[in-house]
Amino acid sequence: MDVTLRPLSLGEILDRTFQIYRSHFLMFAGISSFAAGLDLVWQLVQTTAVRAVQHRVGAVALGAVSSGFSLINLLVYIVVGAVAMAAITRAVSAIYLGQSTGIAQAYREIQAHWSRYVWLYVVAAFLAWGPVVLVFIAILAVAIAVPGFATGTLGVLVLPVLMGLAMLVLLPFGVWMSLRYSLANPACVFEDLSIRAALKRSILLSKGAMQKFNIFVMVLLVGIISSILTYAGLVPLLITVFRDTFNHVAPVLSLGMTIYTLLVQFIVASVTIPLYAIGLTLFYYDARIRKEGFDIEWLMQRAAAGSLPAVPDVLPSAESAGQA
């Protein structure tokens, strides 16, 4: 497959994303499944622990236990997700620039700065969605603080309108900010930047409405793929729930059904996380080629190092790339 460094259209970036993923599926799935597997193990621990105490404690205590486990689960998800994205980005960079890589090598190369990648993920998410969350919390706090407002006629009419208007304004803001910071991870990994510098770098590289639109299309497409795979995997569970509802039986999510749901989530995450990382990494390189002439810079670096003056026209085979 041709991987010559040059400016690419949106269609070419999407096509190259799927080609790279298909050619190195086992490697990318291995990188993401390791991280998703850690998250799966913790969710299984959480499920087992909550079910073990649900009949022994009161509703308040059970809620506290569930909330505590959910908070820890969120932290685990953030850590493993950020590390997996960084490792995949490193592997994509190696493939794209004609270098050798593998599952173990990708993780080794990000090991020294793994905490930086996690904090970058947290800071970017907070800057993008923190204001949105704070505004919604403020609206709910005011509604609760005003006596009788939330349950009164005025509150019933006004509160949904306020929430709707806030969502109409703030959700596009959150999406726009997320697109601004979408290239921070590959910039941080490839250029070894600090968190602040990576965020500024992403703002520069993602500048332009068309660039953000193209990234949004890619993210939306991967999200649709993820949703389709998730609902396809959950068909047996949905059939059971609909059957119980039709028979006027309250649906009960058994332990086996819960574990099955978690396994479906694990498989979908292992399959789709690489698509996000590959696509964003290709957008990063495309932006650098268009705005900074990175293709010329890379050829000059290779020539100065005494290597071949061009990137290979074909990618390494899946077997060689998958070697650790």
ChimeraX attribute file (.defattr): number of C-alpha atoms within 10 A of each C-alpha:
attribute: neighborCount
match mode: 1-to-1
recipient: residues
	/A:1	12
	/A:2	10
	/A:3	16
	/A:4	15
	/A:5	21
	/A:6	14
	/A:7	18
	/A:8	17
	/A:9	12
	/A:10	17
	/A:11	11
	/A:12	11
	/A:13	22
	/A:14	20
	/A:15	13
	/A:16	19
	/A:17	23
	/A:18	17
	/A:19	14
	/A:20	21
	/A:21	21
	/A:22	12
	/A:23	17
	/A:24	23
	/A:25	17
	/A:26	17
	/A:27	25
	/A:28	31
	/A:29	21
	/A:30	20
	/A:31	25
	/A:32	26
	/A:33	22
	/A:34	15
	/A:35	22
	/A:36	25
	/A:37	17
	/A:38	15
	/A:39	23
	/A:40	22
	/A:41	13
	/A:42	16
	/A:43	20
	/A:44	16
	/A:45	12
	/A:46	19
	/A:47	17
	/A:48	13
	/A:49	14
	/A:50	16
	/A:51	13
	/A:52	11
	/A:53	13
	/A:54	15
	/A:55	10
	/A:56	10
	/A:57	12
	/A:58	11
	/A:59	11
	/A:60	9
	/A:61	13
	/A:62	17
	/A:63	14
	/A:64	12
	/A:65	17
	/A:66	18
	/A:67	12
	/A:68	13
	/A:69	19
	/A:70	14
	/A:71	11
	/A:72	15
	/A:73	17
	/A:74	12
	/A:75	15
	/A:76	19
	/A:77	19
	/A:78	17
	/A:79	20
	/A:80	20
	/A:81	21
	/A:82	22
	/A:83	25
	/A:84	30
	/A:85	28
	/A:86	27
	/A:87	31
	/A:88	30
	/A:89	29
	/A:90	25
	/A:91	29
	/A:92	27
	/A:93	21
	/A:94	17
	/A:95	22
	/A:96	22
	/A:97	18
	/A:98	18
	/A:99	15
	/A:100	19
	/A:101	22
	/A:102	27
	/A:103	22
	/A:104	15
	/A:105	17
	/A:106	24
	/A:107	20
	/A:108	13
	/A:109	16
	/A:110	20
	/A:111	13
	/A:112	9
	/A:113	15
	/A:114	21
	/A:115	14
	/A:116	20
	/A:117	26
	/A:118	22
	/A:119	15
	/A:120	22
	/A:121	22
	/A:122	16
	/A:123	17
	/A:124	22
	/A:125	16
	/A:126	15
	/A:127	14
	/A:128	21
	/A:129	18
	/A:130	13
	/A:131	14
	/A:132	19
	/A:133	14
	/A:134	11
	/A:135	15
	/A:136	15
	/A:137	12
	/A:138	11
	/A:139	15
	/A:140	15
	/A:141	11
	/A:142	12
	/A:143	17
	/A:144	14
	/A:145	11
	/A:146	10
	/A:147	10
	/A:148	12
	/A:149	16
	/A:150	18
	/A:151	13
	/A:152	11
	/A:153	10
	/A:154	11
	/A:155	17
	/A:156	12
	/A:157	12
	/A:158	15
	/A:159	17
	/A:160	11
	/A:161	12
	/A:162	15
	/A:163	14
	/A:164	12
	/A:165	11
	/A:166	15
	/A:167	15
	/A:168	11
	/A:169	11
	/A:170	18
	/A:171	15
	/A:172	12
	/A:173	16
	/A:174	20
	/A:175	14
	/A:176	17
	/A:177	18
	/A:178	19
	/A:179	23
	/A:180	25
	/A:181	25
	/A:182	27
	/A:183	28
	/A:184	29
	/A:185	30
	/A:186	30
	/A:187	24
	/A:188	24
	/A:189	23
	/A:190	15
	/A:191	12
	/A:192	13
	/A:193	17
	/A:194	16
	/A:195	21
	/A:196	13
	/A:197	15
	/A:198	23
	/A:199	23
	/A:200	17
	/A:201	21
	/A:202	22
	/A:203	18
	/A:204	16
	/A:205	26
	/A:206	25
	/A:207	14
	/A:208	11
	/A:209	9
	/A:210	11
	/A:211	16
	/A:212	20
	/A:213	15
	/A:214	19
	/A:215	22
	/A:216	17
	/A:217	13
	/A:218	22
	/A:219	19
	/A:220	13
	/A:221	15
	/A:222	18
	/A:223	16
	/A:224	12
	/A:225	15
	/A:226	19
	/A:227	14
	/A:228	13
	/A:229	18
	/A:230	18
	/A:231	13
	/A:232	12
	/A:233	18
	/A:234	16
	/A:235	11
	/A:236	12
	/A:237	16
	/A:238	13
	/A:239	11
	/A:240	15
	/A:241	17
	/A:242	13
	/A:243	13
	/A:244	14
	/A:245	12
	/A:246	10
	/A:247	10
	/A:248	9
	/A:249	11
	/A:250	10
	/A:251	13
	/A:252	10
	/A:253	13
	/A:254	9
	/A:255	12
	/A:256	9
	/A:257	15
	/A:258	14
	/A:259	17
	/A:260	16
	/A:261	16
	/A:262	18
	/A:263	16
	/A:264	18
	/A:265	19
	/A:266	21
	/A:267	19
	/A:268	20
	/A:269	21
	/A:270	22
	/A:271	22
	/A:272	19
	/A:273	23
	/A:274	29
	/A:275	26
	/A:276	20
	/A:277	26
	/A:278	27
	/A:279	24
	/A:280	24
	/A:281	29
	/A:282	22
	/A:283	28
	/A:284	21
	/A:285	24
	/A:286	22
	/A:287	22
	/A:288	17
	/A:289	19
	/A:290	14
	/A:291	12
	/A:292	13
	/A:293	15
	/A:294	17
	/A:295	21
	/A:296	13
	/A:297	12
	/A:298	17
	/A:299	17
	/A:300	15
	/A:301	13
	/A:302	14
	/A:303	13
	/A:304	11
	/A:305	10
	/A:306	9
	/A:307	12
	/A:308	11
	/A:309	14
	/A:310	17
	/A:311	21
	/A:312	18
	/A:313	12
	/A:314	13
	/A:315	21
	/A:316	19
	/A:317	10
	/A:318	17
	/A:319	12
	/A:320	12
	/A:321	21
	/A:322	20
	/A:323	13
	/A:324	14
